[in-house]
Amino acid sequence: MGIVNTTPDSFSDGGQFHSPERAYQHAMSLLEGGANVIDIGGESTRPGASPVPLEEEWQRVGPVIQRLAKVKDCIISIDTVKSEIARRALEEGAHIINDISALRFDENMVNVAHHYAVPVILMHMQGMPQTMQKNPTYTHLMEEIITFFQKQIDYAGGHGVTQLIIDPGIGFGKRVEDNYELIRRIAEFRVFGYPILLGASRKSFIGKLSGNLPRDRIGGTIAANLYAYQKGVQMFRVHDVKELKEALQVFQGIQDLKAS
């Protein structure tokens, strides 16, 4: 899953693809690099980010979705917490809803997902984007997050939404050690029987060890994703698609040789 942020303030690439044309060209580059899904977002979810008005968010993502919908075999994910943005995106040809609130912030989101019969990515987040990194705390990290997912899965299922993808929410209301623990134990989320998505690309938990700026965290991103791949993770939300694709190909080649 390749990331296309049409925002001026995302933590890693804010402002680079703010115009529809640049965002579209970046999406095409990600597809050429091996992305199967393009995740388009028009509202930054970095710690401390402010909400974006609905029409402004649509002006950012709408033109890009409209063009990508004409690209053969391009699966489009809309990254939003607003049901109206999701509805418009699906009408224009999007295929997946990526909701960082796991259907909690907008009560109509679950109805939109059911009406269009599309998969929904449920992500765990403690708090809100504006406050989530202000002293996040857990008594029992995995148990609390698993309980959260069970509640949201039941909620979605009760509204007829059963195509789900689980995202533990790396960097969303988590301490550095929480992020590493989630990746180390990520296989435990397979208990639900749904695909797991890891969104660890260029995030601060990598920089805390390496000291690198976001654009220089490709190595750490690949390490986290390869570990998760060994544990059965099936989707990887990344900025650097080509590099991860190559790493996965080589890793799988080694595994296949070992198996034979």
C-alpha positions in Angstrom: 0.0 0.0 0.0 1.6 3.2 -1.2 1.0 6.5 0.7 -0.2 9.6 -1.0 -0.6 12.5 1.4 -2.3 15.5 -0.3 -1.7 17.5 2.9 0.6 20.4 3.7 1.5 19.1 7.1 2.0 15.4 7.2 4.9 14.3 9.4 7.1 12.8 6.6 6.1 14.3 3.2 3.8 17.2 4.1 3.5 19.7 1.2 5.3 17.6 -1.4 2.2 16.3 -3.1 -0.3 19.1 -2.1 -1.4 19.8 -5.7 -3.7 17.2 -7.4 -1.2 16.9 -10.3 1.8 16.1 -8.1 -0.3 13.7 -6.0 -1.4 11.9 -9.1 2.1 11.6 -10.5 3.4 10.4 -7.1 0.6 7.7 -7.1 1.6 6.6 -10.6 5.2 6.3 -9.4 4.2 4.2 -6.5 2.2 1.9 -8.8 5.2 1.5 -11.1 7.3 0.7 -8.0 5.0 -2.2 -7.2 2.1 -0.9 -5.0 -1.1 -2.8 -5.2 -3.1 -0.2 -3.3 -2.9 3.6 -3.2 -4.0 5.1 0.1 -5.0 8.7 -0.4 -5.4 11.1 2.6 -6.3 14.8 2.7 -6.1 15.3 6.5 -2.9 14.9 8.4 -3.1 12.5 11.4 0.4 13.4 12.8 0.5 14.1 16.6 -1.0 17.5 17.2 -2.7 17.8 13.8 -5.8 20.0 13.6 -9.0 18.8 11.9 -9.6 19.9 8.2 -13.0 21.1 7.0 -14.9 18.6 4.9 -14.9 20.6 1.7 -11.2 21.4 2.0 -10.4 17.7 2.5 -12.5 16.8 -0.6 -10.8 19.4 -2.7 -7.5 17.8 -1.8 -8.4 14.1 -2.5 -11.3 14.2 -4.9 -9.4 15.2 -8.1 -6.7 12.6 -7.4 -9.3 9.8 -6.9 -11.2 10.7 -10.0 -8.0 10.4 -12.1 -6.7 7.2 -10.4 -10.1 5.5 -10.8 -9.4 5.5 -14.6 -6.1 3.6 -14.1 -6.4 -0.1 -14.7 -5.9 -2.4 -11.7 -5.4 0.5 -9.3 -7.0 -0.2 -6.0 -7.8 3.0 -4.1 -8.1 3.4 -0.4 -9.5 6.6 1.1 -7.9 7.6 4.4 -10.5 9.6 6.2 -12.6 9.7 9.4 -15.5 11.5 7.7 -18.3 9.4 6.3 -19.2 12.0 3.6 -15.6 12.0 2.3 -15.7 8.2 2.2 -19.0 8.2 0.4 -17.8 10.6 -2.3 -14.6 8.7 -2.7 -16.5 5.4 -3.1 -18.8 7.0 -5.6 -15.8 8.2 -7.6 -14.3 4.7 -7.7 -12.4 4.1 -4.4 -12.4 0.5 -3.1 -11.4 0.6 0.6 -12.1 2.8 3.6 -9.1 3.4 5.9 -10.5 4.9 9.1 -8.0 5.6 11.8 -10.8 5.9 14.3 -12.0 2.4 13.6 -15.6 3.6 12.9 -15.8 5.7 16.2 -15.6 9.3 15.1 -18.4 9.4 12.6 -21.4 7.3 13.4 -22.5 7.2 9.8 -19.2 5.7 8.6 -20.3 2.1 9.3 -23.5 2.7 7.2 -21.5 4.0 4.3 -19.2 0.9 4.5 -22.2 -1.4 4.6 -24.0 0.4 1.7 -21.0 0.2 -0.6 -19.9 -3.3 0.7 -16.3 -2.4 0.9 -13.4 -3.4 3.2 -12.7 -1.2 6.2 -9.3 -0.8 7.8 -9.8 -0.6 11.6 -7.0 1.1 13.3 -6.3 1.4 17.0 -5.6 4.8 18.5 -5.6 5.9 22.1 -7.1 9.4 22.3 -7.4 11.9 19.4 -4.7 12.9 16.9 -4.4 16.3 18.7 -3.7 14.7 22.0 -2.7 11.0 21.4 1.0 11.5 22.1 0.5 13.3 25.4 1.5 10.7 27.9 -0.1 7.6 26.4 -0.3 4.8 29.0 -1.4 1.2 29.1 -1.6 -1.3 31.9 -1.6 -4.3 29.6 -0.8 -3.2 26.1 -1.8 -6.2 24.0 -4.8 -7.2 26.1 -6.2 -3.6 25.9 -5.7 -3.4 22.1 -7.2 -6.8 21.5 -10.2 -5.9 23.6 -10.6 -2.7 21.6 -10.5 -4.6 18.3 -13.0 -7.2 19.5 -15.4 -4.4 20.4 -15.1 -2.6 17.0 -15.3 -5.9 15.1 -18.5 -6.7 16.9 -19.8 -3.2 16.2 -19.0 -3.4 12.5 -20.5 -6.9 12.2 -23.7 -5.7 13.9 -24.1 -3.3 11.1 -23.3 -5.8 8.4 -19.7 -4.8 7.8 -17.6 -8.0 7.8 -14.8 -7.2 5.4 -12.2 -5.9 7.8 -8.5 -5.3 8.0 -6.7 -4.9 11.4 -4.1 -2.1 11.9 -2.6 -1.9 15.4 -1.8 1.8 14.9 1.9 2.2 15.2 2.6 5.7 16.5 -1.0 6.5 17.4 -1.2 7.0 21.1 1.8 4.7 21.7 5.2 5.1 23.5 8.3 4.0 21.7 8.5 0.8 23.6 4.8 0.2 22.9 5.5 0.3 19.1 8.3 -2.2 19.3 6.2 -4.5 21.5 3.3 -4.3 19.1 5.5 -5.3 16.2 7.2 -8.0 18.2 3.8 -9.5 19.1 1.9 -8.6 15.9 1.1 -12.3 15.2 -1.3 -12.3 18.1 -3.7 -10.1 16.1 -4.3 -13.1 13.8 -6.7 -14.4 16.4 -9.4 -12.4 14.7 -9.0 -14.1 11.3 -8.7 -10.8 9.4 -5.7 -9.5 7.4 -3.3 -7.4 9.3 -1.9 -4.1 8.1 1.3 -2.6 9.4 1.8 1.2 9.1 5.4 1.7 10.4 6.8 3.7 7.5 9.4 6.4 8.5 7.8 6.7 12.0 9.4 8.3 15.0 10.0 5.0 16.9 12.6 4.3 14.2 14.2 7.7 14.5 14.5 7.2 18.3 17.0 4.4 17.7 18.7 5.6 14.5 18.6 9.4 15.1 17.5 9.8 11.4 15.0 12.2 10.0 11.8 10.7 8.5 13.1 10.7 4.9 16.2 8.7 6.0 14.3 5.9 7.9 13.9 3.5 5.0 16.2 0.9 6.5 14.3 0.9 9.8 11.0 0.8 7.9 12.2 -2.3 5.9 13.4 -4.0 9.1 10.1 -3.6 10.8 8.1 -4.7 7.8 10.2 -7.8 7.1 9.8 -8.9 10.7 6.1 -8.4 10.5 6.0 -10.3 7.1 7.6 -13.3 8.9 4.7 -13.2 11.4 2.0 -13.3 8.8 1.3 -9.6 8.1 -0.2 -9.2 4.7 -0.4 -5.5 4.1 2.3 -2.8 4.5 1.5 0.9 4.3 4.7 2.6 3.2 6.1 5.7 1.5 9.0 3.8 -0.1 7.2 1.1 -2.1 10.0 0.1 -4.5 12.5 -0.5 -1.8 10.2 -2.6 0.4 9.0 -4.6 -2.7 12.6 -5.5 -3.5 13.3 -6.4 0.1 10.2 -8.7 0.3 11.1 -10.3 -3.0 14.6 -11.2 -1.8 13.4 -12.3 1.6 10.8 -14.6 0.0 13.4 -15.9 -2.5 15.6 -17.0 0.4 12.6 -18.6 2.2 11.6 -20.5 -1.0 15.1 -21.8 -1.4 15.2 -22.9 2.2 11.8 -24.7 1.8 13.0 -26.6 -1.3 
